Amino acid sequence: ELSKRKIKIGDCATIGNGVTIGNGAKIGNGVTIGNRAKIEDRTKIGDCAKIGDCVTIKRALYINGSRHHVKYWGENKINIGCKKYSIDEWKSHFKSIGESEGYTPEEIEEYREYIEFISKIHKTWNINQ
């Protein structure tokens, strides 16, 4: 059935009860997906990702930055490293957050560009603000 729907699930992935996985989804190695999560068509989830119970993922973006990973799950939130804020909060405070985390000016600029990119995608994808 998975092959027929073009779903690929990596080694050691754990998928909870009641999970819905859309056609063409790709789930990496070592991924943990909580109970009743819903993964829409053509979503790609990278290795070792953890998705909690009752989460719906319509689109996702994962960037391997020079310092920390940047994650966007289609909501009005961006995760950078262990920090999670709304897109507007990141746009307003990226510099002070970066400085408090010991980022160089070049790294702060790099992550500002990621935040701007995600902000544009968020609007393009017509996801509720």
N, C-alpha and C positions, 0 to 999 in steps of 0.2 A: 504493500500500500504506500509506504513512504517513497519508494522509487517511482511509482506511478505518478505521484503528486510532486515529484522533483524536490523532495525534502531531504536535506543532508544533515545528519546529526553526528557530531564528532565522538571520539572515544571518551569514556568516563563521564559523559553528560548525564545529569540527573534531572528528570522532568517530573514535577508533582502531579497530583490527581486533578482531573478536570481541565487540563491545559488544552487550548486550541492552538494549532500550528497551521498557518496559511500555506498555500501552494508556493513552491520555490523558495521557502525559507531555508537558511543555512545557519546551523548552530554549531559553534566551535567546540574544541576539546575541553573537557573539564568544566563545562557550563552547568550552573545550577539554576533551575527555573522553579519558582514556587507554585503552590496549588492555585488552580483557577486562573492562571495567567493566560493572556490571549496574545498571540504573535501573528500579526497580519501577513498577507502575501508578500513575498520577496524581501522580507526583513532578514538582515544578516546580523548575527550576534557573535562577537569575537570570543576567542579562547578565554577561559576562566572567568567569564562574566557571571554575575549573580543577579537574578531578577526575583523580587519578592512576590508574595501571594497577591492575587487579584490585580496584577498589573496588566494593562493593555499597551502593547507597543505597535504603533502604526508605522512609524519610521524611526530610524536610529542613525546616529552619526558618531563615530569614534575616531578621534585623532590622537596619534601618538606624538605628542609634543616633545620638545627637547628636555623639558623638566618634568612635567606631569602629563597624564592622559587627560583628554578633553572628551566629555561624553554629553550627548544630547539625545534625548529619548522622544522627541516630538512634543514635549511639553514646554511651557514657558520657564524652563530651568536649564542651567548648564552646570555640570560638575567639572571642576578642574582640580585634580588631586582629590583631597578630602573636603574641599569647599563646594557648597551647592547654593547657588543664588539664582534669582530670576535674571532674565536677559538684561532688563533695565538696570538692575542692581550691579551686574557685572560691568555694563557700559559706563555707569557712573563712578564705580569704585575700583576698577581693575588696577589702576596705578597704586593706590594705597594698599590694596590686598597683595599685589605683587611685591611691593617694597617690604611689607610686614613678613612675607614668606622668604625674603632674601633673594628675590629675582634680580638679575642684572637689568639695566635699561634695555638691552637688546631682547632679553626674554620677555620683559613687560610688553614691548612692541609686538613680538611674535604672538603672544596670547591675546593682545588687543585685536589683532587681525583675525584670530580664530573666533573671538566673540562677535566681531562685525560680520564675519562670514555666516555664522550660525543665526544671527539676527536676521540677515537677508533670507536665509533658507526658511526660517520660521514663518516669515511673512509670505513667501512664495508657496509654501505648502498649505497655506490657509488653515493653519491650526489655531484654535481658539487662544486668544491672548489671555 
